[in-house]
């Protein structure tokens, strides 16, 4: 038998696994650059001695935290939902509030009396099925 499809709020434990993998990737890549490359030998520091290792460790810690801060800022600046999806969800919520909850408009419309009761019932059934069927989980 095929499994039934279910909605998920997010990617679950994989989010944590990817986050830990990213932290280890930053540590290893910055460590490789700071401790094995010859970028520090172009400065006045000689490659031997305690001052070189102290300078390399300081560079390692500084660069990794700069990268972590950039990652945090970029993750905060990205929306979870695309703008088009947010607009559609707000539009759906508005339509459902008007047809199901019967929220009145702020201004009285002139054509309000022109709509017959049967038209209202038909449109209400249509949008009722849309509102209850397409309601996202976890938002």
C-alpha positions as CSV (number, residue, x, y, z in Angstrom):
1,X,0.0,0.0,0.0
2,X,1.1,3.5,-0.7
3,X,1.4,5.8,2.3
4,X,-1.1,8.6,2.6
5,X,0.3,12.1,2.0
6,X,0.3,14.3,5.1
7,X,1.2,18.0,5.5
8,X,4.3,18.9,7.5
9,X,5.0,22.1,9.3
10,X,8.7,22.1,8.4
11,X,11.5,19.6,7.6
12,X,11.7,18.4,11.2
13,X,15.0,17.0,12.5
14,X,16.7,17.6,9.2
15,X,16.7,21.4,10.0
16,X,18.9,20.6,13.1
17,X,21.1,18.2,11.2
18,X,21.7,20.8,8.4
19,X,22.5,23.5,11.0
20,X,25.1,21.3,12.8
21,X,26.6,20.4,9.5
22,X,26.9,24.0,8.5
23,X,28.7,24.9,11.8
24,X,31.2,22.0,11.3
25,X,31.7,23.1,7.7
26,X,32.5,26.7,8.8
27,X,34.9,25.5,11.5
28,X,36.8,23.1,9.1
29,X,37.0,25.5,6.2
30,X,38.1,28.5,8.3
31,X,40.5,26.3,10.1
32,X,42.0,25.1,6.8
33,X,42.4,28.6,5.6
34,X,43.9,30.0,8.9
35,X,46.2,27.2,9.8
36,X,47.5,25.7,6.5
37,X,47.5,28.6,4.0
38,X,50.4,30.9,3.8
39,X,48.3,34.1,4.2
40,X,50.0,34.8,7.5
41,X,53.5,34.5,6.2
42,X,53.0,37.5,4.0
43,X,52.7,39.6,7.1
44,X,55.7,40.3,9.4
45,X,54.9,37.4,11.6
46,X,57.3,34.5,11.2
47,X,55.7,31.1,10.7
48,X,57.2,29.6,13.8
49,X,56.8,30.7,17.4
50,X,53.9,31.3,19.8
51,X,53.0,34.7,18.2
52,X,52.1,33.0,14.9
53,X,49.8,30.5,16.5
54,X,48.2,33.1,18.7
55,X,47.6,35.3,15.6
56,X,46.3,32.3,13.6
57,X,43.9,31.3,16.5
58,X,42.7,34.9,16.8
59,X,42.1,35.1,13.0
60,X,40.3,31.7,13.1
61,X,37.9,32.8,15.9
62,X,37.3,36.2,14.3
63,X,36.5,34.9,10.8
64,X,34.2,32.2,12.1
65,X,32.2,34.6,14.1
66,X,31.9,37.0,11.2
67,X,30.6,34.2,9.1
68,X,28.1,33.1,11.8
69,X,26.8,36.7,12.2
70,X,26.4,37.0,8.4
71,X,24.5,33.7,8.4
72,X,22.2,34.9,11.2
73,X,21.5,38.2,9.5
74,X,20.7,36.5,6.2
75,X,18.4,34.0,7.8
76,X,16.5,36.8,9.6
77,X,16.1,38.8,6.3
78,X,14.6,35.9,4.4
79,X,10.8,35.5,4.7
80,X,9.4,32.0,5.5
81,X,6.6,32.5,3.0
82,X,7.0,34.1,-0.4
83,X,5.1,37.3,-0.9
84,X,2.7,35.8,-3.4
85,X,1.7,33.1,-0.9
86,X,1.2,35.7,1.9
87,X,-1.0,37.8,-0.4
88,X,-3.1,34.7,-1.4
89,X,-3.5,33.6,2.2
90,X,-4.6,37.1,3.3
91,X,-7.0,37.2,0.3
92,X,-8.5,33.8,1.2
93,X,-8.9,34.8,4.8
94,X,-10.7,38.0,3.7
95,X,-13.1,36.2,1.4
96,X,-13.8,33.6,4.1
97,X,-14.5,36.3,6.7
98,X,-17.0,37.9,4.3
99,X,-18.8,34.8,3.2
100,X,-18.7,32.4,6.2
101,X,-18.3,34.8,9.2
102,X,-20.5,37.4,7.4
103,X,-18.4,40.3,8.4
104,X,-20.0,43.5,7.2
105,X,-18.2,45.9,4.9
106,X,-17.2,49.2,6.4
107,X,-19.3,51.1,3.9
108,X,-22.8,50.2,2.8
109,X,-22.8,49.1,-0.9
110,X,-25.5,50.3,-3.2
111,X,-25.7,47.0,-5.0
112,X,-26.1,45.0,-1.8
113,X,-29.9,44.6,-2.3
114,X,-29.4,43.5,-5.9
115,X,-27.9,40.1,-4.9
116,X,-30.5,37.4,-4.4
117,X,-30.5,35.0,-1.6
118,X,-29.9,32.0,-3.9
119,X,-26.8,33.6,-5.4
120,X,-25.5,34.2,-1.9
121,X,-26.1,30.6,-0.9
122,X,-24.3,29.3,-4.0
123,X,-21.3,31.5,-3.6
124,X,-21.2,30.6,0.1
125,X,-21.1,26.9,-0.6
126,X,-18.3,27.4,-3.2
127,X,-16.1,29.5,-0.9
128,X,-16.9,27.4,2.2
129,X,-15.4,24.4,0.5
130,X,-12.4,26.4,-0.6
131,X,-11.8,27.9,2.8
132,X,-12.0,24.6,4.8
133,X,-10.1,22.5,2.2
134,X,-7.1,24.9,1.7
135,X,-6.4,26.0,5.2
136,X,-2.6,25.6,5.7
137,X,-1.4,23.8,8.8
138,X,1.2,25.4,11.1
139,X,0.8,29.0,10.0
